[in-house]
Amino acid sequence: MRVEGWGPEDYDRVRWEIYKAAVELGGTITGKHGVGAIRKRYLAMRLSPKELEIMRAIKGIFDPNNMLNPDKVLP
């Protein structure tokens, strides 16, 4: 859906508010398709720095050369 006169920053602002509300209500920002390139910048809103560190460590074990979806999931 497009709103006439809106630019990328407007959509980012709305996306931030929607994800923020979802997390505050106990929900998550991801669905069955995972985080993806768009949502990865919002992942820290839902996960702690320690959780992100653990995720990076696990990815490093299974993908030491960062060849599997590089820069797609973890900020």
N, C-alpha and C positions, 0 to 999 in steps of 0.2 A: 504494500500500500504506500502510495506517495502522497505527500501533502504539499500543495503548491507553495513555493517560496521557502521551503525548508531545505537546509543543507545538512551535510554529514554531522556537524556538531549538534544540531537539533535532535537528530535520531539517536546520537550517542547519549544525550541528556535524558531522553525518554527511556532508553534502554537501561541506563543506570538506575533510574527511579523504579522501574519495574523489577529489576533484579534485587535492588535494595529492599523493596516491599516483600518480595518472595522470601528472602533470607530472614527478615524480621518476623515473618509469620511462620518460620520453621521449615520453609521449603528450600529448594535448591535452584541454581541457575542453569543446571544441565538437565537433559532428558535422555531418551534412549539412544541418541546419536552422539553423546559425549560432549566434551567441552568445545572443541573446534576453535578456529582462528578468531572468530568474532568474540566469543565469550571468555577466552583465556585471560584477557586483561582484567576481567571482573572476578576471576577465581579467588583472589586473595580476600575478597569480600566474604567468601563462604568458608575458606580454609585458613588455618593458622599458618604462621611461618614454618613451624615444625612439620606440619602435615605436608606442606609444599616441598620442604627439604627431603622428607621421606619419599615422596613421589619422584623427585628428581633422582634420588639414589637408586630407586627400583628401576627407573627407566635406564639409568646408566649401566646397570647390571645386564639388562636384556638388550640394550642398544648402545654399546660403548662408543660407536662411531657416529651416533646421532643420525642414522640414515633413515629410520622409520618415522615418517611424518615430522621432520625437523621443524621446530618452532610452531607446531600446530596446537599443542595441548598445554604445555607448561609455560607460564610467563617467565 
